[in-house]
Amino acid sequence: MAPIPGSGLAKGLAVTLRTMTKKNVTAQYPDVQPELPPRSRGVIGLFEENCTVCMLCARECPDWCIYIDSHKETVPAAAPGGRERSRNVLDRFAIDFSLCMYCGICIEVCPFDALFWSPEFEYAETEIHELTHERDKLREWMWTVPEPPALDPGAEEPKEIAAARKAAEKLAAAQEQPAQEQAAHQEEGQGPAE
């Protein structure tokens, strides 16, 4: 049985008419910014104040795309008679995003929370060597990092917060006790006159 001439055209027009009545799913990207999921991985932001130049991120990076340079500075003794200490000072922190595979290992191994995922994804460059971003650019991306999601109301309080609360309560109690004793001594000294 031979196909009817023009049946393919009719089927094509039927598909066209059917899709014309449906909502458009094409995202008009440059004009309309996409809705990103809350934990999307864009670029890595650096919170420089937390970085102690421990080099864990650079050592654990499977792509070797993190470059860190530092120097040692001597810090004077905190108390008289104490000894001087040395500390590392960050000179350069750069990530080559042309090599980075966005695995997040550097963020996971950082013991001082100096690296974070930023949802920023518009950082294309025309030259590949410009994809190596220095600490100034990484610091700018840090301010695009969203706040962490709120804890579940039924969740257990994190141990760090619980420990800090206990320490604060203990300190407040220790400071309150001498004040109460001093008030009690003042009351004893100002007893009724005879």
C-alpha positions as YAML, in Angstrom:
chain: A
units: angstrom
residues:
- id: 1
  name: MET
  ca: [0.00, 0.00, 0.00]
- id: 2
  name: ALA
  ca: [1.50, 3.25, -1.09]
- id: 3
  name: PRO
  ca: [1.52, 6.26, 1.26]
- id: 4
  name: ILE
  ca: [-0.86, 9.05, 0.44]
- id: 5
  name: PRO
  ca: [1.00, 11.96, -1.13]
- id: 6
  name: GLY
  ca: [1.41, 14.82, 1.34]
- id: 7
  name: SER
  ca: [0.71, 12.68, 4.45]
- id: 8
  name: GLY
  ca: [4.20, 13.41, 5.85]
- id: 9
  name: LEU
  ca: [3.57, 17.12, 5.47]
- id: 10
  name: ALA
  ca: [0.21, 16.80, 7.25]
- id: 11
  name: LYS
  ca: [1.83, 14.90, 10.14]
- id: 12
  name: GLY
  ca: [4.54, 17.56, 10.42]
- id: 13
  name: LEU
  ca: [1.98, 20.37, 10.48]
- id: 14
  name: ALA
  ca: [-0.01, 18.51, 13.14]
- id: 15
  name: VAL
  ca: [3.08, 18.34, 15.37]
- id: 16
  name: THR
  ca: [3.72, 22.03, 14.76]
- id: 17
  name: LEU
  ca: [0.16, 23.01, 15.67]
- id: 18
  name: ARG
  ca: [0.22, 20.81, 18.78]
- id: 19
  name: THR
  ca: [3.47, 22.37, 20.09]
- id: 20
  name: MET
  ca: [2.40, 25.93, 19.26]
- id: 21
  name: THR
  ca: [-0.33, 25.78, 21.89]
- id: 22
  name: LYS
  ca: [1.99, 24.55, 24.69]
- id: 23
  name: LYS
  ca: [4.04, 26.75, 26.98]
- id: 24
  name: ASN
  ca: [7.53, 27.54, 25.70]
- id: 25
  name: VAL
  ca: [10.23, 25.70, 27.67]
- id: 26
  name: THR
  ca: [13.21, 27.45, 26.13]
- id: 27
  name: ALA
  ca: [15.08, 29.58, 28.66]
- id: 28
  name: GLN
  ca: [15.99, 32.98, 27.27]
- id: 29
  name: TYR
  ca: [19.34, 32.84, 29.09]
- id: 30
  name: PRO
  ca: [21.09, 36.16, 28.66]
- id: 31
  name: ASP
  ca: [17.89, 38.10, 29.30]
- id: 32
  name: VAL
  ca: [16.46, 35.88, 32.04]
- id: 33
  name: GLN
  ca: [18.76, 34.46, 34.71]
- id: 34
  name: PRO
  ca: [18.11, 30.79, 35.45]
- id: 35
  name: GLU
  ca: [16.76, 29.55, 38.79]
- id: 36
  name: LEU
  ca: [19.72, 27.70, 40.27]
- id: 37
  name: PRO
  ca: [19.32, 24.89, 42.79]
- id: 38
  name: PRO
  ca: [20.40, 25.87, 46.31]
- id: 39
  name: ARG
  ca: [23.56, 23.73, 46.29]
- id: 40
  name: SER
  ca: [24.69, 24.41, 42.72]
- id: 41
  name: ARG
  ca: [28.40, 24.35, 41.98]
- id: 42
  name: GLY
  ca: [29.63, 27.39, 40.14]
- id: 43
  name: VAL
  ca: [33.10, 28.57, 41.13]
- id: 44
  name: ILE
  ca: [35.09, 28.34, 44.32]
- id: 45
  name: GLY
  ca: [35.15, 31.40, 46.57]
- id: 46
  name: LEU
  ca: [38.00, 32.11, 49.02]
- id: 47
  name: PHE
  ca: [37.42, 33.50, 52.52]
- id: 48
  name: GLU
  ca: [41.00, 34.69, 52.88]
- id: 49
  name: GLU
  ca: [40.82, 35.51, 56.60]
- id: 50
  name: ASN
  ca: [40.27, 31.82, 57.42]
- id: 51
  name: CYS
  ca: [43.15, 30.53, 55.26]
- id: 52
  name: THR
  ca: [46.14, 29.40, 57.34]
- id: 53
  name: VAL
  ca: [48.20, 28.29, 54.31]
- id: 54
  name: CYS
  ca: [48.09, 24.67, 55.47]
- id: 55
  name: MET
  ca: [48.28, 23.58, 51.80]
- id: 56
  name: LEU
  ca: [45.77, 20.73, 52.27]
- id: 57
  name: CYS
  ca: [43.62, 21.93, 49.39]
- id: 58
  name: ALA
  ca: [46.57, 22.08, 46.99]
- id: 59
  name: ARG
  ca: [47.87, 18.66, 48.09]
- id: 60
  name: GLU
  ca: [44.51, 16.92, 47.80]
- id: 61
  name: CYS
  ca: [43.51, 18.46, 44.45]
- id: 62
  name: PRO
  ca: [43.54, 15.65, 41.86]
- id: 63
  name: ASP
  ca: [44.10, 18.16, 39.04]
- id: 64
  name: TRP
  ca: [46.84, 20.19, 40.76]
- id: 65
  name: CYS
  ca: [45.04, 23.37, 39.77]
- id: 66
  name: ILE
  ca: [45.49, 25.28, 43.06]
- id: 67
  name: TYR
  ca: [48.58, 27.47, 43.38]
- id: 68
  name: ILE
  ca: [49.57, 28.80, 46.80]
- id: 69
  name: ASP
  ca: [52.58, 30.94, 47.73]
- id: 70
  name: SER
  ca: [53.34, 32.18, 51.23]
- id: 71
  name: HIS
  ca: [56.07, 33.48, 53.48]
- id: 72
  name: LYS
  ca: [56.75, 33.22, 57.21]
- id: 73
  name: GLU
  ca: [56.43, 36.17, 59.56]
- id: 74
  name: THR
  ca: [57.57, 36.35, 63.16]
- id: 75
  name: VAL
  ca: [54.85, 37.25, 65.63]
- id: 76
  name: PRO
  ca: [56.01, 38.88, 68.88]
- id: 77
  name: ALA
  ca: [55.37, 37.12, 72.17]
- id: 78
  name: ALA
  ca: [51.83, 37.49, 73.50]
- id: 79
  name: ALA
  ca: [53.01, 37.84, 77.11]
- id: 80
  name: PRO
  ca: [56.22, 39.30, 78.52]
- id: 81
  name: GLY
  ca: [58.86, 36.59, 78.74]
- id: 82
  name: GLY
  ca: [57.05, 34.44, 76.16]
- id: 83
  name: ARG
  ca: [58.65, 33.25, 72.98]
- id: 84
  name: GLU
  ca: [58.15, 34.59, 69.51]
- id: 85
  name: ARG
  ca: [56.15, 32.50, 67.07]
- id: 86
  name: SER
  ca: [56.14, 32.30, 63.32]
- id: 87
  name: ARG
  ca: [53.10, 32.11, 61.11]
- id: 88
  name: ASN
  ca: [52.48, 31.68, 57.40]
- id: 89
  name: VAL
  ca: [51.17, 34.68, 55.49]
- id: 90
  name: LEU
  ca: [49.32, 34.11, 52.22]
- id: 91
  name: ASP
  ca: [50.98, 35.79, 49.23]
- id: 92
  name: ARG
  ca: [49.16, 34.07, 46.36]
- id: 93
  name: PHE
  ca: [46.13, 31.83, 46.12]
- id: 94
  name: ALA
  ca: [45.01, 31.02, 42.58]
- id: 95
  name: ILE
  ca: [42.80, 28.40, 41.00]
- id: 96
  name: ASP
  ca: [43.12, 27.44, 37.34]
- id: 97
  name: PHE
  ca: [39.51, 26.82, 36.30]
- id: 98
  name: SER
  ca: [40.63, 25.50, 32.91]
- id: 99
  name: LEU
  ca: [42.00, 22.46, 34.80]
- id: 100
  name: CYS
  ca: [39.50, 22.29, 37.68]
- id: 101
  name: MET
  ca: [36.95, 19.48, 37.42]
- id: 102
  name: TYR
  ca: [34.73, 20.92, 40.19]
- id: 103
  name: CYS
  ca: [35.00, 17.83, 42.37]
- id: 104
  name: GLY
  ca: [34.90, 19.87, 45.60]
- id: 105
  name: ILE
  ca: [37.67, 17.94, 47.35]
- id: 106
  name: CYS
  ca: [39.49, 21.18, 48.21]
- id: 107
  name: ILE
  ca: [36.37, 22.52, 49.92]
- id: 108
  name: GLU
  ca: [35.82, 19.30, 51.86]
- id: 109
  name: VAL
  ca: [39.41, 19.00, 53.15]
- id: 110
  name: CYS
  ca: [39.79, 22.63, 54.23]
- id: 111
  name: PRO
  ca: [39.85, 22.41, 58.05]
- id: 112
  name: PHE
  ca: [39.29, 26.15, 58.52]
- id: 113
  name: ASP
  ca: [36.34, 26.77, 56.14]
- id: 114
  name: ALA
  ca: [38.26, 29.05, 53.82]
- id: 115
  name: LEU
  ca: [36.80, 27.66, 50.56]
- id: 116
  name: PHE
  ca: [33.13, 27.67, 49.55]
- id: 117
  name: TRP
  ca: [30.99, 26.90, 46.51]
- id: 118
  name: SER
  ca: [29.67, 30.03, 44.86]
- id: 119
  name: PRO
  ca: [26.69, 29.81, 42.49]
- id: 120
  name: GLU
  ca: [28.46, 32.21, 40.12]
- id: 121
  name: PHE
  ca: [28.79, 30.54, 36.72]
- id: 122
  name: GLU
  ca: [29.33, 33.42, 34.29]
- id: 123
  name: TYR
  ca: [33.09, 33.63, 34.16]
- id: 124
  name: ALA
  ca: [33.92, 32.62, 30.61]
- id: 125
  name: GLU
  ca: [37.08, 34.08, 29.10]
- id: 126
  name: THR
  ca: [38.35, 34.39, 25.55]
- id: 127
  name: GLU
  ca: [41.89, 33.32, 26.48]
- id: 128
  name: ILE
  ca: [42.51, 30.09, 28.39]
- id: 129
  name: HIS
  ca: [45.28, 31.60, 30.54]
- id: 130
  name: GLU
  ca: [42.76, 34.12, 31.88]
- id: 131
  name: LEU
  ca: [40.85, 31.26, 33.57]
- id: 132
  name: THR
  ca: [43.49, 31.24, 36.31]
- id: 133
  name: HIS
  ca: [41.81, 33.45, 38.89]
- id: 134
  name: GLU
  ca: [43.82, 35.03, 41.70]
- id: 135
  name: ARG
  ca: [42.73, 35.59, 45.29]
- id: 136
  name: ASP
  ca: [41.16, 39.00, 44.61]
- id: 137
  name: LYS
  ca: [38.68, 37.47, 42.17]
- id: 138
  name: LEU
  ca: [38.13, 34.46, 44.44]
- id: 139
  name: ARG
  ca: [37.39, 36.85, 47.33]
- id: 140
  name: GLU
  ca: [34.80, 38.69, 45.18]
- id: 141
  name: TRP
  ca: [33.00, 35.42, 44.52]
- id: 142
  name: MET
  ca: [32.93, 34.69, 48.25]
- id: 143
  name: TRP
  ca: [30.26, 37.35, 48.72]
- id: 144
  name: THR
  ca: [27.94, 35.53, 46.30]
- id: 145
  name: VAL
  ca: [27.95, 32.40, 48.48]
- id: 146
  name: PRO
  ca: [24.44, 31.91, 49.90]
- id: 147
  name: GLU
  ca: [23.76, 31.45, 53.60]
- id: 148
  name: PRO
  ca: [23.70, 27.83, 54.68]
- id: 149
  name: PRO
  ca: [20.21, 26.35, 54.94]
- id: 150
  name: ALA
  ca: [18.54, 26.61, 58.32]
- id: 151
  name: LEU
  ca: [18.69, 23.61, 60.59]
- id: 152
  name: ASP
  ca: [15.71, 21.32, 60.76]
- id: 153
  name: PRO
  ca: [13.70, 22.36, 63.85]
- id: 154
  name: GLY
  ca: [13.88, 18.81, 65.22]
- id: 155
  name: ALA
  ca: [17.61, 18.43, 64.50]
- id: 156
  name: GLU
  ca: [20.24, 18.12, 67.18]
- id: 157
  name: GLU
  ca: [22.23, 21.28, 67.86]
- id: 158
  name: PRO
  ca: [25.73, 21.17, 66.32]
- id: 159
  name: LYS
  ca: [28.36, 20.23, 68.88]
- id: 160
  name: GLU
  ca: [30.40, 23.38, 68.18]
- id: 161
  name: ILE
  ca: [27.47, 25.63, 69.04]
- id: 162
  name: ALA
  ca: [26.58, 23.58, 72.13]
- id: 163
  name: ALA
  ca: [30.20, 23.73, 73.36]
- id: 164
  name: ALA
  ca: [30.36, 27.49, 72.76]
- id: 165
  name: ARG
  ca: [27.07, 28.00, 74.63]
- id: 166
  name: LYS
  ca: [28.30, 25.93, 77.61]
- id: 167
  name: ALA
  ca: [31.56, 27.89, 77.71]
- id: 168
  name: ALA
  ca: [29.67, 31.20, 77.60]
- id: 169
  name: GLU
  ca: [27.31, 30.08, 80.37]
- id: 170
  name: LYS
  ca: [30.25, 28.95, 82.52]
- id: 171
  name: LEU
  ca: [32.02, 32.28, 81.98]
- id: 172
  name: ALA
  ca: [28.85, 34.23, 82.81]
- id: 173
  name: ALA
  ca: [28.37, 32.18, 85.98]
- id: 174
  name: ALA
  ca: [32.00, 32.75, 86.99]
- id: 175
  name: GLN
  ca: [31.63, 36.50, 86.49]
- id: 176
  name: GLU
  ca: [28.29, 36.59, 88.29]
- id: 177
  name: GLN
  ca: [29.54, 34.79, 91.42]
- id: 178
  name: PRO
  ca: [32.07, 37.49, 92.53]
- id: 179
  name: ALA
  ca: [29.44, 40.17, 91.91]
- id: 180
  name: GLN
  ca: [26.98, 38.34, 94.19]
- id: 181
  name: GLU
  ca: [29.65, 37.89, 96.88]
- id: 182
  name: GLN
  ca: [30.55, 41.58, 96.70]
- id: 183
  name: ALA
  ca: [26.88, 42.55, 97.02]
- id: 184
  name: ALA
  ca: [26.52, 40.23, 100.04]
- id: 185
  name: HIS
  ca: [29.59, 41.81, 101.73]
- id: 186
  name: GLN
  ca: [28.20, 45.30, 101.12]
- id: 187
  name: GLU
  ca: [24.88, 44.33, 102.70]
- id: 188
  name: GLU
  ca: [26.69, 42.89, 105.75]
- id: 189
  name: GLY
  ca: [28.74, 46.06, 106.13]
- id: 190
  name: GLN
  ca: [25.64, 48.29, 105.86]
- id: 191
  name: GLY
  ca: [23.59, 46.40, 108.45]
- id: 192
  name: PRO
  ca: [21.13, 48.27, 110.74]
- id: 193
  name: ALA
  ca: [22.80, 50.89, 112.95]
- id: 194
  name: GLU
  ca: [22.71, 50.19, 116.72]
...
